[in-house]
Amino acid sequence: MRSIWKGALTFGLVNVPVKVYSATEDHDVPLHQVHDEDGGRIRYKRTCEVCGEVVAYQNIDRAYEDDGQRVVLTKEDLDALPAERSREIDVVEFVPTEQVDLLTLDKAYYLEPDSKSPKAYVLLRKTLEQTDRTAIVRFTLRQKTRLAALRVRGDVLVLQTLLWADEVREASFDSLDEDVKISKKELELSASLVDSYSSDFDPEAFVDEYQKELRTLIDAKIEAGDTFDVAETFGEEGEETQKGGEVIDLMEALRASVEKSRSKSKKRDAG
């Protein structure tokens, strides 16, 4: 992996030099746009509306407009901001891990110790593990001040950026204000259904079905020239028909789901 940023974790008088790496990557099959008539590639150009010329990235500045006034900000202007020049990841506080709302979690990064001795890095990692705390940190990356959660994953420290409070929408739905009555029997059946599906989560047991089918589709086109039948490639398996607008009784749906799950479990145990 290639590091995208270098700096230091700081809390109190402790300074932990680190390198930052993207912890995730996109696995989507790359696609681009083409003209449906001749297959020509569709490209987007950065055209200046004043002179009509195509502008290279290095000649593009940023601008802010307000009340008819425009302020142009050059790359040098932005790089000169104090926060942008800072190479520190400042620990603001240590909080109970359960207080970090999963909804606010964003991009994840791995932190690698960047000093001759990783002792300070290991000390911070073990401290977070022992106290079951998550460090809330603040730093600047790519012209943005970011709030992040610093936590432990195996033997590595993980920095996961957080959405700001005003970036999370409130769930305001009138339907949630309705007085809904749930019977004891419904709760029991629902809990039974949950129990029948209970398992330990293994993320490697799941695959991106759409990307898998997309790759199959592409391979079929390559093998067959440009003509093939989609149904022959994917088959009819997995197709489900639903009756639009049909309302199913909740109790019956729960009972059916429990029975179906139990039946599968019995067959699996028998096998």
C-alpha positions in Angstrom: 0.0 0.0 0.0 1.0 3.6 -0.5 0.7 6.1 2.2 -1.5 9.2 1.5 -0.4 11.4 4.4 2.2 11.6 7.2 1.9 13.2 10.5 1.8 12.5 14.2 -0.9 11.5 16.7 -0.7 13.8 19.8 -2.3 13.5 23.1 -0.9 15.3 26.1 2.8 15.3 25.8 2.8 12.0 23.8 3.7 12.2 20.1 3.2 9.2 17.9 4.6 9.6 14.3 2.3 7.7 11.8 1.7 7.1 8.1 -1.8 7.1 6.9 -3.2 4.6 4.4 -6.7 4.1 2.9 -8.2 1.1 4.5 -10.8 0.3 1.9 -10.9 0.1 -1.9 -13.6 0.0 -4.6 -14.2 -3.4 -6.2 -16.8 -2.3 -8.7 -16.2 -3.3 -12.3 -15.1 -0.1 -14.1 -17.5 1.0 -16.8 -17.5 4.1 -19.0 -20.1 5.8 -21.2 -20.3 5.3 -24.9 -22.6 6.5 -27.8 -25.3 3.9 -28.3 -25.2 4.3 -32.1 -21.5 3.9 -32.8 -19.9 2.9 -29.5 -17.8 6.1 -29.4 -16.4 7.0 -26.0 -18.2 9.9 -24.2 -15.7 12.3 -22.6 -16.3 15.3 -20.4 -14.1 18.4 -21.0 -13.4 21.2 -18.6 -14.3 24.1 -20.8 -14.0 27.8 -19.8 -17.3 29.6 -20.5 -15.5 32.9 -21.2 -12.8 31.9 -23.8 -14.2 28.5 -24.7 -10.9 26.7 -24.2 -10.4 23.3 -22.6 -8.6 24.0 -19.2 -6.0 21.7 -17.7 -6.3 20.8 -14.0 -3.2 22.7 -13.0 -4.8 25.9 -14.4 -8.0 25.6 -12.4 -8.5 27.7 -9.2 -11.5 27.6 -6.8 -13.9 30.5 -6.3 -16.6 31.6 -3.9 -19.5 33.8 -5.0 -21.8 35.8 -2.7 -24.2 38.6 -3.6 -22.7 39.1 -7.0 -19.1 39.2 -5.7 -16.6 36.5 -6.6 -13.4 35.6 -4.6 -10.8 33.5 -6.4 -8.8 31.2 -4.2 -5.6 29.8 -5.7 -3.9 26.6 -4.6 -1.2 28.7 -2.9 -4.0 30.5 -0.9 -5.5 27.2 0.3 -2.1 25.6 1.1 -1.2 28.6 3.2 -4.1 28.1 5.7 -2.7 27.2 9.1 -4.9 24.1 9.4 -3.8 22.8 6.0 -0.1 23.1 7.1 -0.7 21.2 10.3 0.6 17.6 10.3 -0.9 16.6 13.6 -3.8 14.4 14.5 -4.9 15.9 17.8 -6.7 13.7 20.4 -9.6 15.7 21.7 -11.0 13.2 24.2 -11.4 9.5 25.0 -15.0 8.3 25.0 -16.8 5.0 25.7 -16.8 3.1 22.4 -20.6 2.6 22.5 -21.2 6.4 22.4 -19.9 6.6 18.8 -22.9 6.5 16.6 -22.4 4.0 13.7 -24.4 6.4 11.5 -21.6 9.0 11.7 -18.8 6.7 10.6 -17.3 7.5 7.2 -14.0 6.8 5.5 -11.5 4.5 7.2 -7.7 4.7 7.3 -4.9 2.5 8.7 -2.2 4.1 10.7 1.3 2.7 10.6 4.0 3.7 13.2 6.6 5.9 11.5 9.5 5.9 13.9 12.4 3.8 14.8 10.6 2.5 17.9 6.9 1.7 17.8 6.6 1.8 21.6 4.4 4.8 21.8 2.1 3.4 19.0 1.8 0.1 20.8 1.2 1.8 24.2 -1.7 3.8 22.7 -3.2 0.7 21.1 -3.0 -1.3 24.3 -4.4 1.6 26.3 -7.5 1.8 24.0 -8.0 -1.9 24.2 -7.7 -2.1 28.0 -10.0 0.9 28.7 -12.5 0.0 25.9 -12.3 3.7 24.8 -12.3 5.3 21.4 -10.2 8.4 20.9 -12.0 11.3 19.2 -9.4 13.2 17.1 -9.3 16.2 14.9 -7.0 16.8 11.9 -6.9 18.4 8.4 -6.7 16.3 5.2 -7.2 17.4 1.7 -8.4 20.9 2.5 -10.9 19.8 5.1 -10.9 19.8 8.9 -12.1 16.3 9.9 -13.4 14.8 13.1 -12.5 11.1 13.4 -12.7 8.1 15.7 -9.4 6.4 16.5 -9.9 2.7 17.4 -8.1 -0.6 17.4 -8.6 -3.4 14.7 -6.4 -6.3 15.4 -2.8 -5.0 15.8 -3.4 -1.8 13.9 -4.8 1.6 14.8 -7.7 2.7 12.6 -8.7 6.2 12.0 -12.3 6.5 10.8 -13.6 9.9 9.8 -16.9 11.0 11.3 -19.7 13.1 9.8 -20.2 16.4 11.5 -23.4 16.7 13.6 -25.1 18.9 11.1 -24.4 16.4 8.3 -26.7 13.8 9.8 -30.4 14.2 9.1 -33.1 13.8 11.7 -35.5 10.9 11.1 -38.7 12.8 11.1 -41.5 10.6 9.8 -45.2 11.1 10.7 -45.7 7.3 10.6 -43.4 6.9 13.6 -45.7 8.9 15.7 -48.6 6.5 15.2 -49.6 4.4 18.3 -48.9 0.9 17.2 -50.0 -2.0 19.3 -47.7 -5.1 19.4 -49.0 -8.2 21.1 -46.9 -10.4 23.3 -47.4 -13.3 20.8 -46.1 -11.2 17.9 -43.0 -10.3 19.9 -42.4 -14.0 20.8 -42.7 -15.1 17.2 -40.5 -12.2 16.0 -37.9 -13.2 18.7 -38.1 -16.8 17.6 -37.5 -15.8 14.0 -34.4 -13.8 15.1 -33.2 -16.7 17.1 -33.5 -19.1 14.1 -31.4 -16.7 12.0 -28.8 -16.1 14.7 -25.2 -16.6 13.7 -21.7 -15.2 14.0 -21.1 -12.6 11.4 -18.5 -13.6 8.7 -18.2 -10.8 6.1 -16.3 -13.1 3.8 -19.4 -15.3 3.5 -21.1 -12.5 1.5 -20.4 -11.3 -2.1 -21.5 -8.4 -4.2 -24.0 -10.3 -6.4 -24.5 -7.4 -8.8 -20.8 -7.1 -9.5 -20.5 -10.9 -9.8 -23.3 -11.0 -12.4 -21.9 -7.9 -14.2 -18.6 -9.7 -14.6 -20.5 -12.8 -15.9 -22.3 -10.6 -18.3 -19.1 -9.1 -19.6 -17.4 -12.5 -19.9 -20.3 -13.8 -21.9 -20.2 -10.9 -24.3 -16.5 -11.4 -24.8 -16.9 -15.1 -25.5 -20.0 -14.8 -27.7 -19.1 -11.8 -29.7 -21.8 -9.1 -29.0 -24.9 -11.3 -29.1 -26.1 -13.5 -26.3 -29.2 -14.1 -24.3 -29.3 -12.7 -20.8 -31.6 -15.4 -19.5 -29.2 -18.1 -20.8 -26.3 -16.5 -19.0 -27.9 -16.0 -15.6 -30.7 -18.5 -15.8 -34.1 -18.1 -14.2 -32.9 -18.9 -10.7 -33.4 -16.3 -8.1 -36.3 -14.6 -9.8 -39.2 -13.8 -7.5 -42.6 -12.6 -8.4 -44.6 -10.5 -6.0 -48.2 -9.4 -6.0 -48.2 -5.7 -6.0 -50.0 -4.1 -3.1 -51.0 -7.3 -1.3 -51.1 -6.8 2.4 -49.9 -9.9 4.4 -50.9 -10.5 8.0 -47.9 -9.8 10.2 -48.6 -12.8 12.5 -48.9 -15.2 9.5 -45.7 -13.8 7.9 -43.8 -14.3 11.2 -45.1 -17.8 11.6 -44.3 -18.7 8.0 -40.8 -17.2 8.3 -40.1 -19.2 11.5 -41.4 -22.4 10.0 -39.4 -21.9 6.9 -36.2 -21.2 8.8 -36.7 -24.2 11.1 -37.3 -26.4 8.1 -34.0 -25.3 6.6 -32.2 -25.8 9.8 -33.6 -29.4 10.1 -32.5 -30.2 6.6 -29.1 -28.7 7.2 -28.6 -30.7 10.4 -29.8 -33.9 8.7 -27.4 -33.3 5.9 
